Amino acid sequence: MSTESTPDRGATPALGRQDIAHLARLARLAVTDEELDRFAGQLGAVLDAVAQVQRADAGDVAPTTHAVPLTNVLRPDVATPSLPRDVVLAGAPAAEDDRFRVPRILGEEE
């Protein structure tokens, strides 16, 4: 993609019709000439917004994964007795050899 040759980190790449057409080919998108013009403007606006965020002075901001601290709200993982196998299988639509019987998947062979 063509960019305005400025070493400044905040320089916004200028997207032309050829750049948009190239991106569309890479994404295997069929776009019309009208869409190329529209997308160039839309992508340009997105790149301008990203460049504006990159210019923000965040040198003294510590990296975070969340804006507010998170705590685990799940209960502790404690092993407890489960139902007896015969009780569970009694509620199953079909059982065979002390297991749930389910339909064969995708014609698998036995």
N, CA, C and O atoms as a printed pandas DataFrame, in Angstrom:
     atom_number atom_name residue_name chain_id  residue_number  x_coord  y_coord  z_coord
0              1         N          MET        A               1    0.830   -1.176    0.000
1              2        CA          MET        A               1    0.000    0.000    0.000
2              3         C          MET        A               1    0.871    1.235    0.000
3              4         O          MET        A               1    1.945    1.257    0.602
4              5         N          SER        A               2    0.416    2.224   -0.657
5              6        CA          SER        A               2    1.188    3.452   -0.700
6              7         C          SER        A               2    0.960    4.239    0.575
7              8         O          SER        A               2   -0.148    4.273    1.110
8              9         N          THR        A               3    2.009    4.866    1.053
9             10        CA          THR        A               3    1.898    5.717    2.232
10            11         C          THR        A               3    2.589    7.023    1.947
11            12         O          THR        A               3    3.499    7.095    1.122
12            13         N          GLU        A               4    2.155    8.048    2.632
13            14        CA          GLU        A               4    2.846    9.311    2.522
14            15         C          GLU        A               4    4.162    9.130    3.248
15            16         O          GLU        A               4    4.170    8.726    4.411
16            17         N          SER        A               5    5.270    9.417    2.593
17            18        CA          SER        A               5    6.571    9.114    3.178
18            19         C          SER        A               5    6.940   10.135    4.242
19            20         O          SER        A               5    7.625   11.120    3.967
20            21         N          THR        A               6    6.483    9.888    5.445
21            22        CA          THR        A               6    6.821   10.691    6.600
22            23         C          THR        A               6    7.229    9.720    7.690
23            24         O          THR        A               6    6.459    8.808    7.993
24            25         N          PRO        A               7    8.389    9.865    8.289
25            26        CA          PRO        A               7    8.808    8.924    9.309
26            27         C          PRO        A               7    8.004    9.041   10.590
27            28         O          PRO        A               7    8.158    8.211   11.486
28            29         N          ASP        A               8    7.141   10.059   10.699
29            30        CA          ASP        A               8    6.323   10.256   11.890
30            31         C          ASP        A               8    5.426    9.055   12.123
31            32         O          ASP        A               8    4.828    8.523   11.188
32            33         N          ARG        A               9    5.336    8.632   13.378
33            34        CA          ARG        A               9    4.513    7.472   13.722
34            35         C          ARG        A               9    3.034    7.740   13.481
35            36         O          ARG        A               9    2.267    6.806   13.245
36            37         N          GLY        A              10    2.623    9.004   13.536
37            38        CA          GLY        A              10    1.226    9.329   13.369
38            39         C          GLY        A              10    0.804    9.527   11.931
39            40         O          GLY        A              10   -0.343    9.899   11.681
40            41         N          ALA        A              11    1.693    9.290   10.970
41            42        CA          ALA        A              11    1.347    9.474    9.560
42            43         C          ALA        A              11    0.272    8.475    9.160
43            44         O          ALA        A              11    0.365    7.286    9.464
44            45         N          THR        A              12   -0.744    8.974    8.474
45            46        CA          THR        A              12   -1.846    8.129    8.047
46            47         C          THR        A              12   -1.617    7.647    6.631
47            48         O          THR        A              12   -1.395    8.463    5.736
48            49         N          PRO        A              13   -1.665    6.348    6.402
49            50        CA          PRO        A              13   -1.495    5.849    5.038
50            51         C          PRO        A              13   -2.632    6.348    4.152
51            52         O          PRO        A              13   -3.793    6.343    4.560
52            53         N          ALA        A              14   -2.293    6.776    2.946
53            54        CA          ALA        A              14   -3.300    7.206    1.994
54            55         C          ALA        A              14   -3.645    6.013    1.115
55            56         O          ALA        A              14   -2.783    5.483    0.413
56            57         N          LEU        A              15   -4.891    5.596    1.152
57            58        CA          LEU        A              15   -5.323    4.454    0.361
58            59         C          LEU        A              15   -5.929    4.922   -0.950
59            60         O          LEU        A              15   -6.831    5.759   -0.971
60            61         N          GLY        A              16   -5.426    4.376   -2.027
61            62        CA          GLY        A              16   -5.967    4.685   -3.339
62            63         C          GLY        A              16   -6.821    3.535   -3.847
63            64         O          GLY        A              16   -6.962    2.503   -3.191
64            65         N          ARG        A              17   -7.382    3.736   -5.021
65            66        CA          ARG        A              17   -8.231    2.697   -5.617
66            67         C          ARG        A              17   -7.445    1.406   -5.849
67            68         O          ARG        A              17   -7.978    0.312   -5.663
68            69         N          GLN        A              18   -6.175    1.534   -6.256
69            70        CA          GLN        A              18   -5.369    0.335   -6.494
70            71         C          GLN        A              18   -5.149   -0.439   -5.195
71            72         O          GLN        A              18   -5.178   -1.670   -5.194
72            73         N          ASP        A              19   -4.928    0.280   -4.088
73            74        CA          ASP        A              19   -4.743   -0.376   -2.794
74            75         C          ASP        A              19   -6.005   -1.135   -2.385
75            76         O          ASP        A              19   -5.937   -2.276   -1.929
76            77         N          ILE        A              20   -7.151   -0.484   -2.555
77            78        CA          ILE        A              20   -8.421   -1.117   -2.188
78            79         C          ILE        A              20   -8.680   -2.316   -3.093
79            80         O          ILE        A              20   -9.126   -3.360   -2.617
80            81         N          ALA        A              21   -8.410   -2.186   -4.373
81            82        CA          ALA        A              21   -8.603   -3.305   -5.300
82            83         C          ALA        A              21   -7.688   -4.469   -4.922
83            84         O          ALA        A              21   -8.092   -5.629   -4.998
84            85         N          HIS        A              22   -6.459   -4.161   -4.516
85            86        CA          HIS        A              22   -5.523   -5.209   -4.103
86            87         C          HIS        A              22   -6.027   -5.914   -2.842
87            88         O          HIS        A              22   -5.993   -7.142   -2.762
88            89         N          LEU        A              23   -6.491   -5.145   -1.866
89            90        CA          LEU        A              23   -7.044   -5.738   -0.648
90            91         C          LEU        A              23   -8.263   -6.599   -0.961
91            92         O          LEU        A              23   -8.435   -7.674   -0.387
92            93         N          ALA        A              24   -9.099   -6.127   -1.866
93            94        CA          ALA        A              24  -10.288   -6.896   -2.253
94            95         C          ALA        A              24   -9.887   -8.215   -2.905
95            96         O          ALA        A              24  -10.490   -9.254   -2.638
96            97         N          ARG        A              25   -8.867   -8.171   -3.762
97            98        CA          ARG        A              25   -8.394   -9.424   -4.388
98            99         C          ARG        A              25   -7.848  -10.380   -3.330
99           100         O          ARG        A              25   -8.116  -11.580   -3.385
100          101         N          LEU        A              26   -7.082   -9.858   -2.363
101          102        CA          LEU        A              26   -6.544  -10.705   -1.304
102          103         C          LEU        A              26   -7.651  -11.356   -0.480
103          104         O          LEU        A              26   -7.529  -12.500   -0.043
104          105         N          ALA        A              27   -8.736  -10.603   -0.278
105          106        CA          ALA        A              27   -9.869  -11.109    0.490
106          107         C          ALA        A              27  -10.851  -11.878   -0.388
107          108         O          ALA        A              27  -11.880  -12.359    0.087
108          109         N          ARG        A              28  -10.519  -11.988   -1.681
109          110        CA          ARG        A              28  -11.368  -12.680   -2.656
110          111         C          ARG        A              28  -12.776  -12.077   -2.701
111          112         O          ARG        A              28  -13.784  -12.783   -2.699
112          113         N          LEU        A              29  -12.798  -10.743   -2.740
113          114        CA          LEU        A              29  -14.057  -10.009   -2.833
114          115         C          LEU        A              29  -14.188   -9.410   -4.227
115          116         O          LEU        A              29  -13.229   -8.854   -4.761
116          117         N          ALA        A              30  -15.349   -9.520   -4.801
117          118        CA          ALA        A              30  -15.631   -8.871   -6.075
118          119         C          ALA        A              30  -16.269   -7.519   -5.759
119          120         O          ALA        A              30  -17.362   -7.458   -5.196
120          121         N          VAL        A              31  -15.581   -6.438   -6.123
121          122        CA          VAL        A              31  -16.099   -5.101   -5.835
122          123         C          VAL        A              31  -16.226   -4.315   -7.126
123          124         O          VAL        A              31  -15.450   -4.491   -8.065
124          125         N          THR        A              32  -17.212   -3.455   -7.150
125          126        CA          THR        A              32  -17.441   -2.594   -8.314
126          127         C          THR        A              32  -16.583   -1.334   -8.187
127          128         O          THR        A              32  -16.000   -1.073   -7.135
128          129         N          ASP        A              33  -16.513   -0.564   -9.261
129          130        CA          ASP        A              33  -15.771    0.696   -9.227
130          131         C          ASP        A              33  -16.359    1.643   -8.190
131          132         O          ASP        A              33  -15.628    2.349   -7.494
132          133         N          GLU        A              34  -17.677    1.653   -8.093
133          134        CA          GLU        A              34  -18.350    2.509   -7.116
134          135         C          GLU        A              34  -17.972    2.097   -5.690
135          136         O          GLU        A              34  -17.755    2.947   -4.827
136          137         N          GLU        A              35  -17.896    0.790   -5.457
137          138        CA          GLU        A              35  -17.525    0.298   -4.125
138          139         C          GLU        A              35  -16.067    0.623   -3.796
139          140         O          GLU        A              35  -15.739    0.892   -2.640
140          141         N          LEU        A              36  -15.190    0.599   -4.804
141          142        CA          LEU        A              36  -13.789    0.951   -4.569
142          143         C          LEU        A              36  -13.677    2.372   -4.021
143          144         O          LEU        A              36  -12.918    2.624   -3.086
144          145         N          ASP        A              37  -14.428    3.290   -4.602
145          146        CA          ASP        A              37  -14.400    4.677   -4.129
146          147         C          ASP        A              37  -14.950    4.782   -2.708
147          148         O          ASP        A              37  -14.371    5.456   -1.857
148          149         N          ARG        A              38  -16.073    4.108   -2.465
149          150        CA          ARG        A              38  -16.700    4.169   -1.142
150          151         C          ARG        A              38  -15.793    3.547   -0.090
151          152         O          ARG        A              38  -15.621    4.112    0.990
152          153         N          PHE        A              39  -15.206    2.374   -0.395
153          154        CA          PHE        A              39  -14.349    1.685    0.571
154          155         C          PHE        A              39  -13.080    2.476    0.855
155          156         O          PHE        A              39  -12.585    2.468    1.982
156          157         N          ALA        A              40  -12.547    3.159   -0.156
157          158        CA          ALA        A              40  -11.340    3.970    0.059
158          159         C          ALA        A              40  -11.617    5.036    1.113
159          160         O          ALA        A              40  -10.791    5.266    1.995
160          161         N          GLY        A              41  -12.759    5.678    1.027
161          162        CA          GLY        A              41  -13.126    6.692    2.018
162          163         C          GLY        A              41  -13.350    6.098    3.397
163          164         O          GLY        A              41  -12.907    6.661    4.399
164          165         N          GLN        A              42  -14.037    4.962    3.454
165          166        CA          GLN        A              42  -14.327    4.328    4.739
166          167         C          GLN        A              42  -13.047    3.832    5.414
167          168         O          GLN        A              42  -12.846    4.051    6.608
168          169         N          LEU        A              43  -12.190    3.167    4.651
169          170        CA          LEU        A              43  -10.945    2.666    5.238
170          171         C          LEU        A              43  -10.022    3.812    5.630
171          172         O          LEU        A              43   -9.294    3.722    6.618
172          173         N          GLY        A              44  -10.054    4.883    4.856
173          174        CA          GLY        A              44   -9.276    6.058    5.210
174          175         C          GLY        A              44   -9.717    6.634    6.550
175          176         O          GLY        A              44   -8.881    7.041    7.357
176          177         N          ALA        A              45  -11.025    6.670    6.792
177          178        CA          ALA        A              45  -11.549    7.176    8.066
178          179         C          ALA        A              45  -11.117    6.277    9.223
179          180         O          ALA        A              45  -10.783    6.771   10.299
180          181         N          VAL        A              46  -11.121    4.973    9.010
181          182        CA          VAL        A              46  -10.692    4.035   10.054
182          183         C          VAL        A              46   -9.212    4.237   10.357
183          184         O          VAL        A              46   -8.818    4.291   11.522
184          185         N          LEU        A              47   -8.394    4.350    9.317
185          186        CA          LEU        A              47   -6.960    4.544    9.522
186          187         C          LEU        A              47   -6.669    5.875   10.204
187          188         O          LEU        A              47   -5.748    5.958   11.016
188          189         N          ASP        A              48   -7.440    6.922    9.887
189          190        CA          ASP        A              48   -7.277    8.202   10.569
190          191         C          ASP        A              48   -7.584    8.059   12.060
191          192         O          ASP        A              48   -6.862    8.608   12.892
192          193         N          ALA        A              49   -8.639    7.332   12.402
193          194        CA          ALA        A              49   -9.000    7.134   13.808
194          195         C          ALA        A              49   -7.919    6.353   14.551
195          196         O          ALA        A              49   -7.592    6.677   15.693
196          197         N          VAL        A              50   -7.368    5.331   13.912
197          198        CA          VAL        A              50   -6.296    4.551   14.531
198          199         C          VAL        A              50   -5.068    5.426   14.733
199          200         O          VAL        A              50   -4.429    5.358   15.783
200          201         N          ALA        A              51   -4.735    6.234   13.759
201          202        CA          ALA        A              51   -3.580    7.127   13.880
202          203         C          ALA        A              51   -3.774    8.110   15.024
203          204         O          ALA        A              51   -2.821    8.429   15.736
204          205         N          GLN        A              52   -4.997    8.594   15.207
205          206        CA          GLN        A              52   -5.278    9.528   16.296
206          207         C          GLN        A              52   -5.077    8.850   17.646
207          208         O          GLN        A              52   -4.538    9.461   18.569
208          209         N          VAL        A              53   -5.500    7.605   17.774
209          210        CA          VAL        A              53   -5.310    6.862   19.026
210          211         C          VAL        A              53   -3.823    6.617   19.271
211          212         O          VAL        A              53   -3.364    6.696   20.411
212          213         N          GLN        A              54   -3.070    6.323   18.218
213          214        CA          GLN        A              54   -1.634    6.073   18.364
214          215         C          GLN        A              54   -0.883    7.312   18.831
215          216         O          GLN        A              54    0.177    7.188   19.445
216          217         N          ARG        A              55   -1.402    8.496   18.557
217          218        CA          ARG        A              55   -0.742    9.734   18.972
218          219         C          ARG        A              55   -0.966   10.047   20.441
219          220         O          ARG        A              55   -0.305   10.937   20.977
220          221         N          ALA        A              56   -1.872    9.350   21.109
221          222        CA          ALA        A              56   -2.156    9.617   22.523
222          223         C          ALA        A              56   -0.925    9.318   23.367
223          224         O          ALA        A              56   -0.238    8.321   23.141
224          225         N          ASP        A              57   -0.647   10.180   24.336
225          226        CA          ASP        A              57    0.487    9.988   25.225
226          227         C          ASP        A              57    0.093    8.982   26.306
227          228         O          ASP        A              57   -0.597    9.327   27.265
228          229         N          ALA        A              58    0.534    7.749   26.143
229          230        CA          ALA        A              58    0.199    6.693   27.097
230          231         C          ALA        A              58    1.458    6.105   27.718
231          232         O          ALA        A              58    1.442    4.964   28.182
232          233         N          GLY        A              59    2.544    6.864   27.733
233          234        CA          GLY        A              59    3.817    6.377   28.251
234          235         C          GLY        A              59    3.773    6.023   29.722
235          236         O          GLY        A              59    4.461    5.099   30.155
236          237         N          ASP        A              60    2.969    6.748   30.506
237          238        CA          ASP        A              60    2.919    6.472   31.942
238          239         C          ASP        A              60    1.734    5.592   32.341
239          240         O          ASP        A              60    1.447    5.443   33.529
240          241         N          VAL        A              61    1.053    5.015   31.370
241          242        CA          VAL        A              61   -0.089    4.141   31.650
242          243         C          VAL        A              61    0.390    2.686   31.647
243          244         O          VAL        A              61    0.964    2.211   30.667
244          245         N          ALA        A              62    0.146    1.999   32.746
245          246        CA          ALA        A              62    0.570    0.596   32.851
246          247         C          ALA        A              62   -0.317   -0.274   31.957
247          248         O          ALA        A              62   -1.528   -0.066   31.886
248          249         N          PRO        A              63    0.291   -1.246   31.279
249          250        CA          PRO        A              63   -0.510   -2.153   30.436
250          251         C          PRO        A              63   -1.508   -2.938   31.294
251          252         O          PRO        A              63   -1.181   -3.385   32.393
252          253         N          THR        A              64   -2.704   -3.094   30.782
253          254        CA          THR        A              64   -3.733   -3.854   31.500
254          255         C          THR        A              64   -4.479   -4.747   30.526
255          256         O          THR        A              64   -4.493   -4.508   29.319
256          257         N          THR        A              65   -5.095   -5.773   31.076
257          258        CA          THR        A              65   -5.948   -6.623   30.249
258          259         C          THR        A              65   -7.409   -6.252   30.438
259          260         O          THR        A              65   -8.241   -6.546   29.580
260          261         N          HIS        A              66   -7.730   -5.601   31.569
261          262        CA          HIS        A              66   -9.102   -5.171   31.854
262          263         C          HIS        A              66   -9.052   -3.786   32.486
263          264         O          HIS        A              66   -8.092   -3.438   33.174
264          265         N          ALA        A              67  -10.077   -3.017   32.248
265          266        CA          ALA        A              67  -10.128   -1.664   32.790
266          267         C          ALA        A              67  -10.353   -1.664   34.303
267          268         O          ALA        A              67   -9.893   -0.760   35.000
268          269         N          VAL        A              68  -11.047   -2.657   34.799
269          270        CA          VAL        A              68  -11.291   -2.781   36.241
270          271         C          VAL        A              68  -10.829   -4.156   36.694
271          272         O          VAL        A              68  -10.848   -5.098   35.901
272          273         N          PRO        A              69  -10.415   -4.297   37.949
273          274        CA          PRO        A              69   -9.968   -5.612   38.416
274          275         C          PRO        A              69  -11.110   -6.625   38.382
275          276         O          PRO        A              69  -12.257   -6.295   38.681
276          277         N          LEU        A              70  -10.785   -7.839   38.020
277          278        CA          LEU        A              70  -11.776   -8.907   37.983
278          279         C          LEU        A              70  -11.488   -9.911   39.087
279          280         O          LEU        A              70  -10.334  -10.151   39.441
280          281         N          THR        A              71  -12.539  -10.486   39.617
281          282        CA          THR        A              71  -12.371  -11.553   40.608
282          283         C          THR        A              71  -13.155  -12.763   40.132
283          284         O          THR        A              71  -14.148  -12.633   39.416
284          285         N          ASN        A              72  -12.704  -13.926   40.533
285          286        CA          ASN        A              72  -13.362  -15.162   40.156
286          287         C          ASN        A              72  -14.615  -15.331   41.018
287          288         O          ASN        A              72  -14.526  -15.367   42.245
288          289         N          VAL        A              73  -15.757  -15.433   40.387
289          290        CA          VAL        A              73  -17.010  -15.555   41.125
290          291         C          VAL        A              73  -17.544  -16.985   41.114
291          292         O          VAL        A              73  -18.688  -17.226   41.498
292          293         N          LEU        A              74  -16.719  -17.928   40.677
293          294        CA          LEU        A              74  -17.148  -19.320   40.633
294          295         C          LEU        A              74  -16.920  -19.990   41.974
295          296         O          LEU        A              74  -16.045  -19.583   42.738
296          297         N          ARG        A              75  -17.692  -20.999   42.255
297          298        CA          ARG        A              75  -17.506  -21.756   43.490
298          299         C          ARG        A              75  -16.244  -22.593   43.394
299          300         O          ARG        A              75  -15.770  -22.872   42.292
300          301         N          PRO        A              76  -15.698  -22.996   44.523
301          302        CA          PRO        A              76  -14.517  -23.864   44.481
302          303         C          PRO        A              76  -14.855  -25.209   43.824
303          304         O          PRO        A              76  -15.981  -25.694   43.928
304          305         N          ASP        A              77  -13.893  -25.785   43.165
305          306        CA          ASP        A              77  -14.084  -27.072   42.509
306          307         C          ASP        A              77  -13.885  -28.181   43.545
307          308         O          ASP        A              77  -12.760  -28.519   43.911
308          309         N          VAL        A              78  -14.998  -28.732   44.001
309          310        CA          VAL        A              78  -14.957  -29.763   45.035
310          311         C          VAL        A              78  -15.618  -31.023   44.486
311          312         O          VAL        A              78  -16.727  -30.976   43.955
312          313         N          ALA        A              79  -14.924  -32.142   44.620
313          314        CA          ALA        A              79  -15.488  -33.411   44.152
314          315         C          ALA        A              79  -16.618  -33.837   45.084
315          316         O          ALA        A              79  -16.472  -33.834   46.307
316          317         N          THR        A              80  -17.748  -34.202   44.479
317          318        CA          THR        A              80  -18.891  -34.691   45.242
318          319         C          THR        A              80  -19.376  -35.984   44.598
319          320         O          THR        A              80  -19.126  -36.216   43.415
320          321         N          PRO        A              81  -20.059  -36.819   45.356
321          322        CA          PRO        A              81  -20.552  -38.071   44.774
322          323         C          PRO        A              81  -21.572  -37.793   43.670
323          324         O          PRO        A              81  -22.369  -36.860   43.770
324          325         N          SER        A              82  -21.538  -38.603   42.627
325          326        CA          SER        A              82  -22.490  -38.451   41.538
326          327         C          SER        A              82  -23.585  -39.501   41.670
327          328         O          SER        A              82  -23.543  -40.343   42.567
328          329         N          LEU        A              83  -24.553  -39.446   40.783
329          330        CA          LEU        A              83  -25.641  -40.427   40.807
330          331         C          LEU        A              83  -25.115  -41.812   40.437
331          332         O          LEU        A              83  -24.150  -41.924   39.681
332          333         N          PRO        A              84  -25.728  -42.845   40.951
333          334        CA          PRO        A              84  -25.340  -44.196   40.549
334          335         C          PRO        A              84  -25.618  -44.411   39.058
335          336         O          PRO        A              84  -26.575  -43.856   38.517
336          337         N          ARG        A              85  -24.795  -45.202   38.409
337          338        CA          ARG        A              85  -24.895  -45.435   36.975
338          339         C          ARG        A              85  -26.267  -45.971   36.578
339          340         O          ARG        A              85  -26.821  -45.531   35.571
340          341         N          ASP        A              86  -26.827  -46.903   37.335
341          342        CA          ASP        A              86  -28.120  -47.480   36.950
342          343         C          ASP        A              86  -29.239  -46.449   37.017
343          344         O          ASP        A              86  -30.182  -46.518   36.229
344          345         N          VAL        A              87  -29.155  -45.500   37.935
345          346        CA          VAL        A              87  -30.166  -44.434   38.020
346          347         C          VAL        A              87  -30.062  -43.524   36.800
347          348         O          VAL        A              87  -31.080  -43.145   36.222
348          349         N          VAL        A              88  -28.841  -43.171   36.406
349          350        CA          VAL        A              88  -28.642  -42.301   35.247
350          351         C          VAL        A              88  -29.107  -42.997   33.983
351          352         O          VAL        A              88  -29.822  -42.400   33.178
352          353         N          LEU        A              89  -28.713  -44.253   33.793
353          354        CA          LEU        A              89  -29.093  -44.987   32.586
354          355         C          LEU        A              89  -30.595  -45.258   32.535
355          356         O          LEU        A              89  -31.154  -45.407   31.449
356          357         N          ALA        A              90  -31.246  -45.324   33.675
357          358        CA          ALA        A              90  -32.696  -45.547   33.696
358          359         C          ALA        A              90  -33.438  -44.373   33.059
359          360         O          ALA        A              90  -34.530  -44.555   32.521
360          361         N          GLY        A              91  -32.863  -43.178   33.114
361          362        CA          GLY        A              91  -33.498  -42.005   32.519
362          363         C          GLY        A              91  -33.104  -41.776   31.071
363          364         O          GLY        A              91  -33.606  -40.845   30.441
364          365         N          ALA        A              92  -32.216  -42.605   30.525
365          366        CA          ALA        A              92  -31.755  -42.430   29.150
366          367         C          ALA        A              92  -32.769  -43.010   28.171
367          368         O          ALA        A              92  -33.435  -43.993   28.495
368          369         N          PRO        A              93  -32.902  -42.423   26.976
369          370        CA          PRO        A              93  -33.816  -42.976   25.979
370          371         C          PRO        A              93  -33.409  -44.391   25.559
371          372         O          PRO        A              93  -34.267  -45.225   25.271
372          373         N          ALA        A              94  -32.095  -44.661   25.525
373          374        CA          ALA        A              94  -31.614  -45.991   25.157
374          375         C          ALA        A              94  -30.278  -46.233   25.846
375          376         O          ALA        A              94  -29.440  -45.334   25.919
376          377         N          ALA        A              95  -30.080  -47.454   26.354
377          378        CA          ALA        A              95  -28.832  -47.825   27.007
378          379         C          ALA        A              95  -28.442  -49.217   26.537
379          380         O          ALA        A              95  -29.294  -50.044   26.212
380          381         N          GLU        A              96  -27.126  -49.458   26.509
381          382        CA          GLU        A              96  -26.622  -50.759   26.090
382          383         C          GLU        A              96  -25.258  -50.987   26.742
383          384         O          GLU        A              96  -24.400  -50.106   26.684
384          385         N          ASP        A              97  -25.043  -52.132   27.352
385          386        CA          ASP        A              97  -23.769  -52.479   27.994
386          387         C          ASP        A              97  -23.325  -51.416   28.998
387          388         O          ASP        A              97  -22.161  -51.014   28.997
388          389         N          ASP        A              98  -24.229  -50.963   29.843
389          390        CA          ASP        A              98  -23.965  -49.944   30.869
390          391         C          ASP        A              98  -23.462  -48.617   30.292
391          392         O          ASP        A              98  -22.686  -47.912   30.937
392          393         N          ARG        A              99  -23.907  -48.280   29.074
393          394        CA          ARG        A              99  -23.557  -47.015   28.436
394          395         C          ARG        A              99  -24.787  -46.438   27.742
395          396         O          ARG        A              99  -25.758  -47.147   27.475
396          397         N          PHE        A             100  -24.726  -45.143   27.457
397          398        CA          PHE        A             100  -25.778  -44.533   26.652
398          399         C          PHE        A             100  -25.675  -45.066   25.233
399          400         O          PHE        A             100  -24.579  -45.179   24.684
400          401         N          ARG        A             101  -26.824  -45.396   24.639
401          402        CA          ARG        A             101  -26.830  -45.803   23.232
402          403         C          ARG        A             101  -27.248  -44.582   22.417
403          404         O          ARG        A             101  -28.288  -43.972   22.665
404          405         N          VAL        A             102  -26.412  -44.246   21.443
405          406        CA          VAL        A             102  -26.689  -43.085   20.603
406          407         C          VAL        A             102  -26.655  -43.528   19.144
407          408         O          VAL        A             102  -26.068  -44.561   18.824
408          409         N          PRO        A             103  -27.280  -42.755   18.259
409          410        CA          PRO        A             103  -27.272  -43.130   16.839
410          411         C          PRO        A             103  -25.854  -43.085   16.271
411          412         O          PRO        A             103  -25.012  -42.306   16.717
412          413         N          ARG        A             104  -25.618  -43.923   15.295
413          414        CA          ARG        A             104  -24.341  -43.941   14.605
414          415         C          ARG        A             104  -24.137  -42.590   13.914
415          416         O          ARG        A             104  -25.088  -42.016   13.383
416          417         N          ILE        A             105  -22.920  -42.089   13.920
417          418        CA          ILE        A             105  -22.621  -40.784   13.349
418          419         C          ILE        A             105  -21.965  -40.927   11.994
419          420         O          ILE        A             105  -20.963  -41.630   11.860
420          421         N          LEU        A             106  -22.522  -40.265   10.977
421          422        CA          LEU        A             106  -21.951  -40.198    9.635
422          423         C          LEU        A             106  -21.617  -41.557    9.054
423          424         O          LEU        A             106  -20.620  -41.705    8.346
424          425         N          GLY        A             107  -22.432  -42.541    9.343
425          426        CA          GLY        A             107  -22.256  -43.859    8.738
426          427         C          GLY        A             107  -20.966  -44.556    9.145
427          428         O          GLY        A             107  -20.413  -45.317    8.350
428          429         N          GLU        A             108  -20.468  -44.323   10.358
429          430        CA          GLU        A             108  -19.261  -45.003   10.816
430          431         C          GLU        A             108  -19.498  -46.489   10.837
431          432         O          GLU        A             108  -20.607  -46.955   11.095
432          433         N          GLU        A             109  -18.449  -47.226   10.563
433          434        CA          GLU        A             109  -18.557  -48.679   10.597
434          435         C          GLU        A             109  -18.301  -49.173   12.013
435          436         O          GLU        A             109  -17.581  -48.539   12.784
436          437         N          GLU        A             110  -18.894  -50.301   12.342
437          438        CA          GLU        A             110  -18.721  -50.865   13.674
438          439         C          GLU        A             110  -17.364  -51.465   13.857
439          440         O          GLU        A             110  -17.058  -51.984   14.930
